[in-house]
Structure formats: C-alpha cells, structure tokens
Amino acid sequence: LKSLHKGLSKTRRGLLNQLKLVLGQGPLSENAILEIETILLQADIGINATDYIVTTLQNKLLEESLPSEKAIEYLKTILCDILNSPLKQAYDSEILVKKEVLNIWLLTGVNGAGKTTTIGKLAYLAQQCGHSCIIAAADTFRAAAVEQVKIWGEKTNTPIISNSGKNTDPAAVVYDGLMAAQARNVDLLLVDTAGRLQNKTNLMEELAKIRRVIDKKAKNNVHIESLLVIDATLGQNGLRQTELFSEAAHLTGVILTKLDGSSKGGIALAITQQFGLPIRFIGVGENMKDLKPFSSHEFVEALLD
Ligand code: GDP
C-alpha cells in the first residue's frame, strides 16, 4: 500500500486540493466543470472517462447538495465503479491464480514496456503466495529477451523453458512449457510472448498458433489470461497500444508498469473505461517485489489522498 501511495505521488500531485476548491459549492458552474475536466485530463484519465465522471458527478450535485468532503467521497465511488466495471464486481487484491487448474498467463507488450521484468515479478509474487510456477520464454524473436528471462529465472528460482537455439517457433516453446508444467503439476505457466506491434497480422498469427497448441494439448483444466503490459508513463500512447493489441490478441486484462515514475496514472481509468479491460497488476518499481495485484479501492484512495 505504501509503495502504491508513493507510486502515484506524481499523478496525485495536488489533485485532491484542486478538486476540493471546486467541489462543495452546490451544482457545478460551467467554469467549475471546465476546471474539473482540465484537472482530470491532466491526470490522463482520458476524454471519455472524464466526460462520464463530470456528468455523473453533476447529476448527483443537482439532486443533492453535498459538502466538499462528501462530494469527494462520491467522486471516489464513481472512479471505483469505472475501475470495477469490466468485472462487474469489486476488485479484491488477491492474485489471480485459480485453484485446481493449470493457469496459463500469456504476456504481450511492446519492447521496453517492462514485460520481462513483470514476468520475473509475477513469478516471485506467485511463489510468495504459495503457487508453483514455470516460465516459457516464447519471445524468441529477440535473443536478448530470452537471456533476460533467464536472469529473472535465476533471481526468482523459477524454471525457464526456452528453445535450444535452432527452433525459433514461439508455439514450440509454449508446447514444451506446457509439457513441463503438466509433468511437474505446477499452478502457473507464465509465457513471455512477442510484442511486435508493427506487424499486427504476424502477431495475431503467432498468438493464435500459441492458443491452438494450448487447446490441443490441454483443452480442459486450463485457465488462460492474456495480459497486456503497458508503460504508464506513456499516457495517451498507452491507450493507442491497448487499442492495437486488443485487436490482435484476446486480452483479458492489463498490467500497468512504471506507475512510480508516471504522472499519468489516470490512464488506468481510461483503459478500463475505453476498452472494458480490467487492470490486473501494477508495477511500482524495478525490483522483484515491486508488483502489486490491482485493487480499485486502494488505487483510488492513493490517487486522491
Ligand atoms: P521489455 O522490453 O518490455 O521486456 O522491458 P523490460 O522488462 O526490459 O523493462 C524495461 C525497463 O523498464 C527496465 O529498465 C526495467 O527495470 C524498467 N521497469 C519495468 N517495470 C518497471 C516499473 O514498474 N517501474 C520502474 N521504475 N521501472 C520499471
């Protein structure tokens, strides 16, 4: 919680104080609306989510006169509702690993987003929560990616499945990973998949092939999550990436990295509002321990503290 609070410090900067100044004076004047919109847009909450927030807030204030504190509390519930909407339930901050199935998490994301680091952090977090884990290094396009994953494997004591050098088919690596995961009866298979956005068709084909391998070998008894890693410092560019990837992959969620260095943490709201994708984890630093399961409540409290 502390690291989340610290992580959001740049996004939060003054947010609450600015809002306090305009809230608590009955329904919003046109000026106040403009001001709130500016404040929210500066935190990279995005146009759609901002519109929704301001309209919902104004409707409430027209109905009922709320003192500043109550108006802020109401604002927090609006933000939580947006973050929870993809799952239609409140987020708990438990790790996603399901019981009695092989969990397969496919991670995608452009180079530099923090995908490799996140895989290492996820392996660590899973093990901390008592789940056994294997990593399949299926981003075979970049030799460095495989090497990097191996370093994380050593750091976190996680077995790595990678190709022997000759075979560069990502689906083959996933196949081997699947075999190893089943043989060892692990809870979680983490798959480092490609992030080549510049060629959407290739990416789609590659991911589809990986899916076919999984379907063929382990149709029952698997739970698949397809998670996109997005760098939170990118702001609106991150939204563009989410859009492109959601067209190429059947995403089930997003992992937001580098929230610690970002003044654009509001992108979490833009992503859920615009794409209906839940934020699943957040990265708040470069170390192994700096990944947290996402909680809407904690996030909103840290944003508006
Ligand atoms: P990849 O190319 O997507 O695999 O990205 P990497 O995992 O290599 O990460 C790129 C850089 O971002 C590295 O220097 C990481 O240490 C850094 N990084 C990753 N996640 C975070 C995070 O949550 N916070 C911070 N501050 N840095 C991060």
Residues whose N, C-alpha, C, O or C-beta is under 5 A from the ligand:
A	BS01	GDP	V110 N111 G112 A113 G114 K115 T116 T117 T118 T257 K258 L259 D260 G261 G283 V284 G285 E286 D290
